[in-house]
Amino acid sequence: MGDDLTSKAYNRTLQDSLKTIKQAHKQLHVVTKANATPAALTSCVELYGILLGEVTGIRSNLVTYLECTRAAGQNSYAMECVNRDPLQEVSSL
């Protein structure tokens, strides 16, 4: 039962990261169509930072999962969640 709850938590975390990536991607398209003002460039840098943070979190979770399954020799979902510091909300940029 605990493994199922852990699996659901990771799926939810992955879905949240993918939603954040999708939102940042959409906003990057809007910002890049605007004139290259200092504010637009700052927004781009912040959005790329958010994207990098989300991809790094996903990668860390996958590495942890692979290490756990290889060490246990089975398909175990019991792994530690990689805590990511939530960067500022994408919608606030």
Secondary structure, DSSP 8 states (H G I E B T S, - for coil): -HHHHHHHHHHHHHHHHHHHHHHHHHHHHHHHHS---HHHHHHHHHHHHHHHHHHHHHHHHHHHHHHHHHHHTS-------------S-GGG-
